[in-house]
Amino acid sequence: MTYSFRHTDPMLAGTLVKEKVKCGRKNCRCARGKKLHGWYYYLYWRDYPNGGTLKKDYVPRADVKILENAIKAAKKKDNEEKSVLQICRQLFKQLPTL
């Protein structure tokens, strides 16, 4: 499950990813390549003011649905704005030249 797209808000332009992780303990089963821990949710996004570095932030399970809905709503709004812009461009092309 991945939700992503570009948006003016870098957090909403990110990608919500569900992944399994290693815990970092030396004697854990995950350190030996066995079963990893998870599923955990992370939000990945690009921090363009700082050179476009990739950022990652843990998303608590209780907040996953909220973030998914926010990303979907922002994507819908972005698509609607693109549609309006496209219509305006088409109308502008139809105007007689002065």
C-alpha positions as CSV (number, residue, x, y, z in Angstrom):
1,M,0.0,0.0,0.0
2,T,1.6,3.2,-1.1
3,Y,0.0,6.7,-1.4
4,S,2.1,9.4,-3.0
5,F,2.1,12.4,-5.4
6,R,3.5,15.9,-5.6
7,H,2.0,18.7,-3.5
8,T,3.0,22.1,-2.2
9,D,3.1,20.7,1.3
10,P,6.1,18.4,1.4
11,M,4.5,16.1,4.0
12,L,1.4,15.6,1.8
13,A,3.6,15.2,-1.3
14,G,5.3,12.3,0.3
15,T,4.8,8.6,0.2
16,L,3.2,6.5,3.0
17,V,4.9,3.1,3.1
18,K,4.2,0.0,5.2
19,E,7.4,-1.9,6.0
20,K,9.1,-4.4,8.3
21,V,12.2,-3.3,10.2
22,K,15.3,-4.5,12.1
23,C,15.3,-3.5,15.7
24,G,19.1,-3.1,16.1
25,R,19.6,-5.6,19.0
26,K,22.5,-8.0,18.3
27,N,20.8,-11.1,19.6
28,C,17.4,-10.6,18.0
29,R,16.1,-12.9,15.4
30,C,15.9,-10.0,12.9
31,A,19.7,-9.4,13.2
32,R,20.2,-13.0,12.0
33,G,18.1,-12.4,8.9
34,K,15.1,-14.2,10.3
35,K,11.6,-12.7,10.8
36,L,11.6,-8.9,10.8
37,H,9.5,-6.7,13.1
38,G,6.5,-5.0,11.8
39,W,4.4,-3.8,10.1
40,Y,5.3,-0.2,10.7
41,Y,4.2,2.9,8.7
42,Y,6.6,5.6,7.6
43,L,6.2,8.7,5.6
44,Y,8.9,9.5,3.1
45,W,9.2,12.9,1.5
46,R,11.8,15.2,-0.2
47,D,13.0,18.3,1.7
48,Y,13.6,20.6,-1.2
49,P,14.7,23.7,0.7
50,N,17.6,21.5,2.1
51,G,18.8,20.2,-1.3
52,G,16.0,17.6,-1.8
53,T,17.2,15.2,0.8
54,L,15.0,12.2,1.5
55,K,13.3,12.4,4.9
56,K,11.6,9.6,6.8
57,D,9.2,9.8,9.7
58,Y,7.4,7.1,11.7
59,V,3.6,7.3,11.5
60,P,1.8,5.8,14.5
61,R,-0.8,3.2,13.5
62,A,-3.6,5.4,15.0
63,D,-2.7,8.2,12.6
64,V,-2.4,6.1,9.4
65,K,-6.0,6.5,8.3
66,I,-5.9,10.3,9.0
67,L,-2.8,10.7,7.0
68,E,-4.1,8.6,4.1
69,N,-7.3,10.7,4.0
70,A,-5.2,13.9,4.1
71,I,-3.1,12.7,1.2
72,K,-6.1,11.6,-0.8
73,A,-7.9,15.0,-0.2
74,A,-4.8,17.0,-1.1
75,K,-4.4,14.8,-4.3
76,K,-8.0,15.4,-5.2
77,K,-7.7,19.2,-4.7
78,D,-4.4,19.2,-6.7
79,N,-6.1,17.3,-9.6
80,E,-9.1,19.7,-9.6
81,E,-6.7,22.7,-9.7
82,K,-4.8,21.1,-12.7
83,S,-8.2,20.6,-14.5
84,V,-9.1,24.2,-14.0
85,L,-5.7,25.3,-15.2
86,Q,-6.0,23.1,-18.3
87,I,-9.4,24.5,-19.1
88,C,-8.1,28.1,-18.8
89,R,-5.2,27.3,-21.1
90,Q,-7.6,25.9,-23.7
91,L,-9.8,29.0,-23.5
92,F,-6.8,31.2,-23.8
93,K,-5.7,29.5,-27.0
94,Q,-9.2,30.1,-28.4
95,L,-9.0,33.8,-27.8
96,P,-8.4,35.9,-30.9
97,T,-4.9,37.4,-31.1
98,L,-4.7,41.1,-30.6
